[in-house]
């Protein structure tokens, strides 16, 4: 499913519970895996291809945090409103299911779980979503649930 409204013009009312949105892609580069891990997650299977070959993974893999960061980039570019996003209180149930390797091409599938207009702040609502990150083979490599506050296009005058 695609949004009827472009990401630059999207408001709370455009996020429909039950809708599924697929987008992406981003190619995982070996140099980026190593650079990210050297700075933020310097484990041998993330930073040293020779050591990674001898690891349980049998080769270099991206840090899960790097995978989450690439997912965030795709989500910001394609899903989160560029006009009305008010931030997020966090992520729940983050799971790294399969290794992400150099050359993998990642895409994202987001299912809108709920959209609730605020009764105390009628100019905004809250959405919850389930995100799946897939590689080029269709394997799900990461999942998470998250939420975000979104400004409404119209104000619900009946709310307190």
C-alpha positions in Angstrom: 0.0 0.0 0.0 1.2 3.5 -0.7 0.2 6.7 1.1 -2.1 9.0 -0.8 -0.1 11.9 0.7 3.6 12.4 0.1 5.9 12.2 3.1 6.5 16.0 2.9 2.8 16.6 3.5 1.7 13.8 5.7 -0.3 14.3 9.0 -1.8 12.0 11.6 -5.0 11.5 9.5 -2.9 9.8 6.8 -1.7 7.0 9.1 -4.4 4.3 8.8 -4.4 1.4 11.2 -4.0 -1.9 9.5 -2.3 -0.4 6.5 1.0 -2.0 5.4 3.7 0.1 3.7 6.8 -1.3 2.0 9.8 0.8 0.9 13.5 1.0 0.6 16.3 -0.1 -0.4 19.7 0.5 1.0 22.8 -1.5 0.2 25.0 -2.6 3.1 28.6 -1.6 2.3 31.5 -3.4 4.0 33.3 -0.1 4.6 30.3 1.3 6.4 29.9 -1.8 8.5 33.5 -1.5 9.7 33.4 2.3 10.2 30.1 2.2 12.2 31.4 -0.7 14.4 34.9 0.8 15.0 33.1 3.9 16.4 30.1 2.3 18.2 30.3 -1.5 18.4 33.9 -2.7 18.0 33.4 -6.4 18.2 35.7 -8.5 16.0 32.9 -9.9 13.8 32.0 -6.3 12.9 35.4 -4.8 12.4 37.9 -7.5 11.3 37.0 -9.6 8.2 39.7 -12.2 9.1 38.5 -12.6 12.7 34.9 -12.6 11.5 35.6 -15.6 9.2 36.6 -17.5 12.3 33.6 -16.4 14.3 30.3 -18.2 14.7 29.0 -15.9 11.9 31.6 -17.1 9.3 32.1 -13.6 8.0 31.7 -9.9 8.6 28.3 -8.8 9.8 26.8 -5.4 10.5 26.2 -4.4 14.1 22.5 -4.7 15.0 22.7 -1.0 15.9 23.9 -0.3 12.4 21.0 -2.2 11.0 18.6 -0.2 13.2 20.3 3.0 12.0 19.9 2.1 8.3 16.2 1.2 9.1 15.8 4.6 10.7 17.1 6.3 7.5 14.7 4.4 5.3 11.9 5.2 7.7 12.6 8.9 7.8 12.9 9.1 4.1 9.7 7.2 3.3 7.4 6.9 6.3 7.7 9.6 9.0 6.1 12.9 8.2 8.6 15.6 7.3 6.0 18.2 8.3 4.1 16.8 11.4 6.4 14.4 13.2 6.7 15.3 16.9 9.2 12.6 17.9 8.9 9.2 19.5 8.9 7.9 23.1 11.0 4.9 22.0 11.1 1.4 20.6 9.8 -1.8 22.0 10.6 -5.4 21.2 13.7 -4.8 19.0 14.9 -8.2 17.6 17.9 -9.0 15.4 16.9 -12.2 13.7 19.5 -12.9 11.1 23.0 -11.4 10.3 23.2 -8.5 7.9 26.2 -8.9 5.6 28.1 -6.7 3.1 26.2 -6.5 -0.1 22.8 -7.2 1.4 20.1 -4.9 0.2 17.6 -4.0 2.9 14.0 -2.9 2.6 11.4 -2.1 5.2 7.8 -3.2 5.7 5.7 -1.2 8.3 2.3 -2.3 9.5 0.3 0.4 11.3 -1.0 -1.1 14.5 -2.9 1.8 15.9 -3.6 5.5 15.5 -5.1 7.3 18.4 -5.9 11.0 18.6 -5.0 12.6 21.9 -7.8 13.6 24.1 -5.6 16.1 26.0 -3.8 17.5 23.0 -6.4 17.6 20.1 -3.8 18.9 17.7 -1.9 15.6 17.8 -2.2 11.9 17.8 -0.1 8.8 18.5 0.7 6.0 16.1 2.2 2.5 16.9 3.8 0.5 14.2 5.4 -2.9 13.7 8.5 -2.7 11.5 10.1 -5.6 9.6 13.5 -5.3 7.9 14.0 -7.6 5.0 17.1 -8.6 3.0 17.2 -9.1 -0.8 16.0 -12.7 -0.3 12.9 -11.7 1.6 14.4 -12.9 4.9 13.3 -10.8 7.9 16.5 -9.7 9.6 15.1 -7.3 12.2 11.8 -6.4 13.8 10.6 -3.8 16.2 7.6 -2.0 17.5 7.7 1.7 17.9 5.4 4.7 18.3 5.4 8.3 17.4 3.5 11.5 18.0 2.1 13.2 14.8 0.5 16.6 14.5 -3.0 16.5 13.1 -4.1 18.2 9.9 -7.4 19.2 11.6 -8.2 19.8 15.2 -10.8 17.7 16.8 -12.9 20.4 18.5 -14.9 17.8 20.5 -11.8 16.8 22.4 -11.2 18.4 25.8 
